Amino acid sequence: MKLERLISIIFKLLNNEVLSASSLANEFQVSSRTIYRDIDAICAAGIPVVSYQGTNGGFGIIEGYKFDKSLMGPYDILNLITVLDSLSSVFEDKDVEHTLERLKMLDTSGRSTLLVDLECHRIEPNSLMDLRLAIRENRVIRFNYVSNKNEFTYREIEPIHLHYKFRNWYLYGYCRERHSYREFKVTRMMRLTLSQEKYVQTHEMKGDSSYSDYNQEGGEEVVIWVKPNSLAEALDHFQNCSKVINNDGSMTITLSVYQPLNAGWLKKILLSLGSGAKIIKPMQLQSILIDEAKKLIKIYKDV
C-alpha cells in the first residue's frame, strides 16, 4: 500500500543517516523507480530530503531537521491509524502493526471521525494473506477462475498488487496464459495455490484509476421508478445519480449507462429490487427483465 510505504520511508529517513534507493526498493519489494517517485512525494509534502552521491550515497533528511507536527495534525494521525488498523486486522501484517505503533507515539489527542471496515467475509479464509505473501515474495500463483461469462479457466499469475474497490478485493497481475496484465476478483478464485517458483520480471503497479459503469459520456439515458418501500436499497446502488422525489413518496432515478441492454450489472440490480422498481426507459430493458422473470418462474414451476 503506497500510504503505508510512504510513512515507513519517512520514519526510516528520520532514524537513519543515508538510505540508498536500491535498499529501500529491496525492503519494500518495489522498483527503484517507484522509490524515486515516493521521495518526490515526500519532498512535496515539505520534508527536506536530500540526495548524496558516491559509493555510500542515497537519500537522507537534512541535518538538524525536526519533524514538523503541522504536517500531520492529531486528526490526520488518527485517520491514518484508523485505516492502517483495518489493514492490520485483514492481513495480520507485522509491518503495518509496527507503523501503527510509531504513529500512536505521536500526538493523537482528539476523536477519530472515521471507521473503516474492509469486509472480507465473502472470501475464503487466508486467501488475502496468501496473496499478499505471494506479492511480497514474487511467487507465481495458480488458481481456477470463473469469468464474467461463467466459464471456468485455469490461470497462472505473477501477482503485483491487491486493490479494494466497489466493496470487493481484486488482484492485479501478469497472466501467463493471456500474456497480458489482468485484474481478477478474489471471490471468484478457487483452489488457490502458491508455487515455489519466483518470477524475476519487474512489473509496475497499475496506475490509480477509478471509474463508474454509469454517468459516462456517450451513455444512454436510463430512467427507473422506485416504490417508497424500496428507496433505501435503490439508493445503495444509485446514490450518485439524478433523483426526484414524487408526491406519492416514490422516487424517479435517472442515470447514463453505456449500452444498458448489455449491462449485466444493471440487470442484476434491477432484479434484486424485485417488484420495488420499474424500468421506464429504455423500453427494451423491460422485455429483458420480463424474460429473466419468466426463466425464474420456470425454475420453480414444479415446486
C-alpha positions as CSV (number, residue, x, y, z in Angstrom):
1,M,0.0,0.0,0.0
2,K,1.5,3.3,-1.1
3,L,0.4,5.3,2.0
4,E,1.9,2.7,4.4
5,R,5.2,2.7,2.4
6,L,5.5,6.5,2.4
7,I,5.0,6.7,6.2
8,S,7.6,3.9,6.7
9,I,10.1,5.6,4.4
10,I,9.7,8.9,6.3
11,F,10.4,7.2,9.7
12,K,13.3,5.3,8.2
13,L,14.9,8.5,6.9
14,L,14.3,10.2,10.3
15,N,16.1,7.3,12.1
16,N,18.9,6.8,9.6
17,E,21.6,9.0,8.1
18,V,21.6,7.8,4.5
19,L,19.5,5.1,2.7
20,S,20.0,4.1,-0.9
21,A,17.1,3.7,-3.3
22,S,18.1,0.1,-4.0
23,S,18.0,-0.9,-0.3
24,L,14.6,0.8,0.1
25,A,13.3,-0.9,-3.1
26,N,14.5,-4.3,-1.9
27,E,12.9,-3.8,1.5
28,F,9.5,-2.8,0.2
29,Q,9.6,-5.1,-2.8
30,V,9.1,-2.3,-5.4
31,S,11.2,-0.9,-8.2
32,S,13.8,1.8,-7.7
33,R,11.7,4.0,-10.0
34,T,8.8,3.7,-7.5
35,I,11.1,4.7,-4.6
36,Y,12.2,7.8,-6.6
37,R,8.5,8.8,-7.0
38,D,7.9,8.2,-3.3
39,I,10.8,10.5,-2.5
40,D,9.4,13.2,-4.7
41,A,6.0,12.8,-2.9
42,I,7.7,13.2,0.5
43,C,9.6,16.3,-0.7
44,A,6.3,17.8,-2.0
45,A,4.9,17.2,1.5
46,G,7.5,19.6,2.9
47,I,10.1,17.2,4.3
48,P,13.6,18.2,3.2
49,V,15.0,15.0,1.7
50,V,18.5,15.5,0.1
51,S,20.4,13.2,-2.3
52,Y,24.0,12.2,-1.6
53,Q,26.3,11.0,-4.4
54,G,29.1,8.5,-4.2
55,T,29.6,4.9,-3.2
56,N,27.8,5.3,0.1
57,G,25.3,7.7,-1.4
58,G,21.5,7.7,-1.2
59,F,18.8,9.7,0.5
60,G,18.7,11.4,3.8
61,I,16.9,14.2,5.7
62,I,18.8,17.5,6.0
63,E,20.8,17.7,9.2
64,G,19.0,19.4,12.1
65,Y,15.6,19.0,10.7
66,K,12.8,18.3,13.2
67,F,9.6,16.6,12.1
68,D,7.0,19.4,11.7
69,K,3.9,18.3,13.5
70,S,1.9,20.7,11.5
71,L,2.5,18.4,8.5
72,M,0.1,15.9,10.2
73,G,-2.2,17.1,12.8
74,P,-3.9,14.9,15.5
75,Y,-6.9,14.2,13.3
76,D,-4.6,13.3,10.3
77,I,-2.8,10.8,12.5
78,L,-6.0,9.4,13.9
79,N,-7.3,8.9,10.4
80,L,-4.2,7.1,9.3
81,I,-4.3,4.9,12.4
82,T,-7.9,4.0,11.6
83,V,-7.2,3.0,8.0
84,L,-4.0,1.1,8.9
85,D,-5.7,-0.6,11.8
86,S,-8.3,-2.0,9.4
87,L,-5.5,-3.2,7.1
88,S,-3.7,-4.9,10.0
89,S,-6.9,-6.7,11.0
90,V,-7.3,-8.1,7.5
91,F,-3.8,-9.1,6.8
92,E,-2.3,-9.6,10.3
93,D,0.7,-7.7,8.9
94,K,3.6,-7.1,11.3
95,D,4.9,-4.2,9.2
96,V,1.6,-2.4,9.4
97,E,1.5,-3.1,13.2
98,H,4.9,-1.5,13.6
99,T,3.8,1.5,11.6
100,L,0.8,1.8,13.8
101,E,2.9,1.7,16.9
102,R,5.1,4.5,15.6
103,L,2.1,6.6,14.7
104,K,0.5,6.1,18.1
105,M,3.6,7.5,19.7
106,L,2.8,10.9,18.1
107,D,0.1,13.3,19.4
108,T,-3.2,11.5,18.9
109,S,-5.4,13.7,21.1
110,G,-8.9,14.0,19.8
111,R,-11.5,11.7,18.5
112,S,-11.4,9.9,15.1
113,T,-14.2,10.7,12.7
114,L,-13.5,7.6,10.6
115,L,-14.4,4.0,10.9
116,V,-13.1,1.6,8.1
117,D,-14.3,-2.0,7.6
118,L,-12.5,-3.7,4.7
119,E,-15.0,-6.5,4.7
120,C,-13.7,-9.9,3.6
121,H,-16.3,-12.3,4.9
122,R,-17.1,-13.5,1.4
123,I,-13.5,-14.6,0.8
124,E,-12.0,-18.0,1.8
125,P,-10.0,-17.7,5.0
126,N,-6.4,-16.8,4.5
127,S,-6.8,-16.0,0.7
128,L,-5.9,-12.4,1.1
129,M,-2.9,-13.2,3.4
130,D,-1.7,-15.9,0.9
131,L,-2.0,-13.4,-2.0
132,R,-0.1,-10.7,0.0
133,L,2.6,-13.2,0.7
134,A,2.9,-14.2,-2.9
135,I,3.2,-10.5,-3.9
136,R,5.9,-9.8,-1.4
137,E,7.9,-12.8,-2.3
138,N,7.4,-12.6,-6.1
139,R,5.9,-16.1,-6.1
140,V,3.8,-17.4,-9.0
141,I,0.3,-18.3,-8.1
142,R,-2.2,-20.7,-9.7
143,F,-5.9,-20.9,-9.4
144,N,-9.2,-21.8,-11.2
145,Y,-11.2,-18.7,-12.1
146,V,-14.9,-18.1,-13.0
147,S,-15.1,-15.4,-15.7
148,N,-17.9,-12.9,-16.3
149,K,-19.2,-15.4,-18.8
150,N,-19.4,-18.0,-16.1
151,E,-16.6,-20.0,-17.8
152,F,-14.0,-22.0,-15.7
153,T,-10.5,-21.1,-16.6
154,Y,-7.1,-22.1,-15.2
155,R,-4.7,-19.2,-14.5
156,E,-1.0,-18.9,-13.7
157,I,-0.3,-15.4,-12.5
158,E,2.6,-13.2,-11.5
159,P,0.8,-11.2,-8.8
160,I,1.6,-7.5,-8.5
161,H,-0.9,-5.9,-6.1
162,L,-4.2,-6.1,-4.3
163,H,-6.9,-3.5,-4.8
164,Y,-10.0,-2.9,-2.7
165,K,-12.8,-1.2,-4.7
166,F,-16.5,-1.3,-5.1
167,R,-16.8,-3.4,-1.9
168,N,-14.6,-6.1,-3.4
169,W,-11.0,-7.2,-3.4
170,Y,-9.2,-7.5,-6.7
171,L,-5.8,-9.0,-7.7
172,Y,-3.8,-7.3,-10.4
173,G,-1.1,-9.3,-12.1
174,Y,0.5,-10.7,-15.2
175,C,-1.4,-13.6,-16.7
176,R,0.9,-16.1,-18.4
177,E,-2.0,-17.8,-20.2
178,R,-3.2,-14.5,-21.8
179,H,0.3,-12.9,-22.0
180,S,-1.1,-9.6,-20.6
181,Y,-1.9,-7.8,-17.4
182,R,-5.3,-8.7,-15.9
183,E,-7.4,-8.0,-12.9
184,F,-9.2,-10.8,-11.0
185,K,-11.9,-10.7,-8.5
186,V,-10.7,-12.6,-5.4
187,T,-14.2,-14.0,-4.6
188,R,-14.1,-15.9,-8.0
189,M,-10.8,-17.6,-7.3
190,M,-10.8,-21.3,-6.4
191,R,-8.1,-23.8,-5.4
192,L,-5.6,-21.0,-5.0
193,T,-2.0,-22.3,-4.6
194,L,1.3,-20.5,-4.1
195,S,4.1,-22.1,-6.0
196,Q,7.7,-22.1,-5.0
197,E,8.6,-20.6,-8.4
198,K,9.7,-16.9,-8.2
199,Y,9.3,-14.6,-11.1
200,V,12.1,-12.3,-12.0
201,Q,10.4,-9.9,-14.3
202,T,9.9,-6.4,-13.0
203,H,6.3,-5.2,-13.1
204,E,5.0,-1.7,-12.5
205,M,1.9,-1.3,-10.3
206,K,-1.3,-0.4,-12.1
207,G,-1.9,3.3,-12.1
208,D,-4.6,4.6,-9.8
209,S,-7.9,4.7,-11.7
210,S,-11.5,4.9,-10.7
211,Y,-14.4,4.5,-13.0
212,S,-18.1,4.1,-12.9
213,D,-20.3,2.0,-15.2
214,Y,-22.8,4.8,-15.2
215,N,-22.8,8.5,-15.7
216,Q,-20.3,8.1,-18.5
217,E,-20.1,10.3,-21.6
218,G,-21.7,8.7,-24.6
219,G,-24.1,6.7,-22.4
220,E,-27.8,6.1,-22.9
221,E,-30.4,7.5,-20.5
222,V,-31.9,5.0,-18.1
223,V,-35.0,6.0,-16.0
224,I,-36.1,3.9,-13.1
225,W,-39.2,4.4,-10.9
226,V,-38.8,3.1,-7.3
227,K,-41.5,2.4,-4.8
228,P,-41.4,4.1,-1.4
229,N,-40.6,0.8,0.4
230,S,-37.6,0.2,-1.8
231,L,-35.8,3.6,-1.6
232,A,-33.1,2.5,0.8
233,E,-31.9,-0.5,-1.3
234,A,-32.1,1.5,-4.5
235,L,-30.0,4.4,-3.0
236,D,-27.4,1.8,-2.0
237,H,-26.8,1.3,-5.8
238,F,-27.7,4.6,-7.4
239,Q,-26.8,7.3,-4.8
240,N,-24.6,9.2,-7.3
241,C,-27.4,9.8,-9.8
242,S,-30.2,12.3,-10.6
243,K,-33.1,11.7,-8.2
244,V,-36.6,13.2,-8.0
245,I,-38.9,12.5,-5.0
246,N,-42.5,12.2,-6.3
247,N,-45.7,13.3,-4.5
248,D,-46.6,9.8,-3.5
249,G,-43.2,9.2,-1.9
250,S,-41.8,7.2,-4.7
251,M,-38.5,8.2,-6.5
252,T,-37.5,8.6,-10.1
253,I,-33.8,7.9,-10.7
254,T,-32.1,8.9,-14.0
255,L,-28.6,7.8,-15.0
256,S,-26.5,7.4,-18.0
257,V,-25.3,3.9,-18.9
258,Y,-23.1,2.7,-21.6
259,Q,-25.0,0.1,-23.6
260,P,-27.7,-0.5,-20.9
261,L,-29.2,-3.5,-22.8
262,N,-25.8,-5.3,-22.4
263,A,-25.1,-4.1,-18.8
264,G,-25.3,-7.2,-16.8
265,W,-24.6,-5.4,-13.5
266,L,-27.7,-3.2,-14.1
267,K,-29.9,-6.1,-14.8
268,K,-28.8,-7.8,-11.6
269,I,-29.5,-4.7,-9.5
270,L,-33.0,-4.3,-11.0
271,L,-33.8,-7.9,-10.5
272,S,-32.6,-7.7,-6.9
273,L,-35.1,-4.8,-6.3
274,G,-37.9,-7.2,-7.4
275,S,-41.3,-5.5,-7.6
276,G,-39.9,-2.4,-5.8
277,A,-38.7,-0.8,-9.0
278,K,-39.8,-0.5,-12.6
279,I,-37.8,0.5,-15.7
280,I,-39.4,3.4,-17.5
281,K,-36.7,3.9,-20.1
282,P,-35.4,2.2,-22.3
283,M,-38.4,0.1,-23.0
284,Q,-36.3,-2.7,-24.5
285,L,-34.9,-3.3,-21.0
286,Q,-38.3,-4.1,-19.7
287,S,-38.5,-7.0,-22.2
288,I,-35.1,-8.3,-21.0
289,L,-36.3,-8.2,-17.3
290,I,-39.6,-9.9,-18.2
291,D,-37.6,-12.7,-19.9
292,E,-35.5,-13.2,-16.9
293,A,-38.5,-13.3,-14.6
294,K,-40.1,-16.0,-16.8
295,K,-36.9,-18.1,-16.5
296,L,-37.1,-17.7,-12.7
297,I,-40.7,-18.8,-12.7
298,K,-39.9,-21.8,-14.8
299,I,-37.3,-23.0,-12.4
300,Y,-39.9,-23.0,-9.5
301,K,-42.8,-24.1,-11.6
302,D,-43.0,-27.6,-10.2
303,V,-42.2,-26.7,-6.6
